[in-house]
Amino acid sequence: MGFAAALAHLLNFVAPALLLALGLAAAARLLAPKTMQITGWWQQVAINFTVGSGVLLAGLAWFGSDGKLATYGALVLLCACCQWVLSGGWRR
């Protein structure tokens, strides 16, 4: 496998985490008041992307293959919990 193919595989592997991180940070800006936000928009994206990539990697290690529905469920659950913390949800 060449460099271009390896890069394409890596980008396709982390794409769900990136899209979810961008969507959660954008939705938090629309739904939560700015006074409740703990971190900046890009910081929220970076933290959610890191958590999401870790979940995808753990799912790959646990199940032995990627793309399992349980992994995607854990991705959504953990990123949503992380976004709740980053948005200051416990202070409401």
Contacts in CASP RR format, 6 or more apart in sequence:
PFRMAT RR
TARGET T0000
AUTHOR 0000-0000-0000
METHOD contacts of the structure
MODEL  1
MGFAAALAHLLNFVAPALLLALGLAAAARLLAPKTMQITGWWQQVAINFT
VGSGVLLAGLAWFGSDGKLATYGALVLLCACCQWVLSGGWRR
1 9 0 8 1.000
13 56 0 8 1.000
13 60 0 8 1.000
13 66 0 8 1.000
14 49 0 8 1.000
14 53 0 8 1.000
14 56 0 8 1.000
16 56 0 8 1.000
16 72 0 8 1.000
16 75 0 8 1.000
17 48 0 8 1.000
17 49 0 8 1.000
17 51 0 8 1.000
17 52 0 8 1.000
17 53 0 8 1.000
17 54 0 8 1.000
17 55 0 8 1.000
17 56 0 8 1.000
17 75 0 8 1.000
17 79 0 8 1.000
18 49 0 8 1.000
20 48 0 8 1.000
20 52 0 8 1.000
20 75 0 8 1.000
20 76 0 8 1.000
20 79 0 8 1.000
21 44 0 8 1.000
21 45 0 8 1.000
21 46 0 8 1.000
21 48 0 8 1.000
21 49 0 8 1.000
21 52 0 8 1.000
21 79 0 8 1.000
22 45 0 8 1.000
24 44 0 8 1.000
24 48 0 8 1.000
24 79 0 8 1.000
24 80 0 8 1.000
24 83 0 8 1.000
25 41 0 8 1.000
25 44 0 8 1.000
25 45 0 8 1.000
25 48 0 8 1.000
25 83 0 8 1.000
28 37 0 8 1.000
28 44 0 8 1.000
28 83 0 8 1.000
28 86 0 8 1.000
28 87 0 8 1.000
29 37 0 8 1.000
29 41 0 8 1.000
32 87 0 8 1.000
32 88 0 8 1.000
32 89 0 8 1.000
36 87 0 8 1.000
36 88 0 8 1.000
36 89 0 8 1.000
36 91 0 8 1.000
36 92 0 8 1.000
37 86 0 8 1.000
37 87 0 8 1.000
37 88 0 8 1.000
38 85 0 8 1.000
38 86 0 8 1.000
38 87 0 8 1.000
38 88 0 8 1.000
39 47 0 8 1.000
39 86 0 8 1.000
43 86 0 8 1.000
44 83 0 8 1.000
44 86 0 8 1.000
44 87 0 8 1.000
47 82 0 8 1.000
47 86 0 8 1.000
48 79 0 8 1.000
48 82 0 8 1.000
48 83 0 8 1.000
48 86 0 8 1.000
51 78 0 8 1.000
51 79 0 8 1.000
51 82 0 8 1.000
52 75 0 8 1.000
52 78 0 8 1.000
52 79 0 8 1.000
55 71 0 8 1.000
55 74 0 8 1.000
55 75 0 8 1.000
55 78 0 8 1.000
55 79 0 8 1.000
56 66 0 8 1.000
56 71 0 8 1.000
56 75 0 8 1.000
58 71 0 8 1.000
58 74 0 8 1.000
59 66 0 8 1.000
59 68 0 8 1.000
59 70 0 8 1.000
59 71 0 8 1.000
59 74 0 8 1.000
60 66 0 8 1.000
60 71 0 8 1.000
62 71 0 8 1.000
63 70 0 8 1.000
63 71 0 8 1.000
84 90 0 8 1.000
END
